[in-house]
Amino acid sequence: MSDSFQKHSSSWVSFSYISFGTAAFMLAAGLYLMPLDLWGKGYLTMGILMLVQTTVNITKTLRDNTEAEKLIRKVEDAKTEKLLVNFNRNGES
């Protein structure tokens, strides 16, 4: 079992960073120009920052779980392969 990971192209990575930066700038400009008191803008800013943080945390957690499952499957496959090799050696004798 060979798992090969395809890395993202540098264009895609650049696009992702530029998109995030553009969205953050537009959101900041919108909050700045919004006709609210400072406490209202602060509340919305804190909510947005927490939403971004939890989105990153969920994404990382899901990715880590997937990677752990792949590792567990590799270990189980190696154990099964070793058992089969030992069985074949014993059966041939």
C-alpha positions, 0 to 999 in steps of 0.5 A: 500500500503506497500513499502518495500525497500530491502537494498543492501548487504554488499558484493555489497556495498564493491564491489561498493567501491572497483570498484570505487577505482580501476577505480579511481586508474587506471585512475590516473595512466593512466593520470600520465603516459600519454605523455602530458604536465601538462596543458593537464593532468590538463584539462583532470583531471578537465573534469573527476572530473566534469563528476563524480560530474555530474553523482552523481548529476544526480543519486541523482536527479533522486532518489529524484524525484522517492522518492518524487513521492512515497510520493505524491502517498502515500498521495493521497492514504491516502486521497482517503482511508479517502474519501472512509471511510467517504463515507461508513460511510455516506452511511450506516447510 
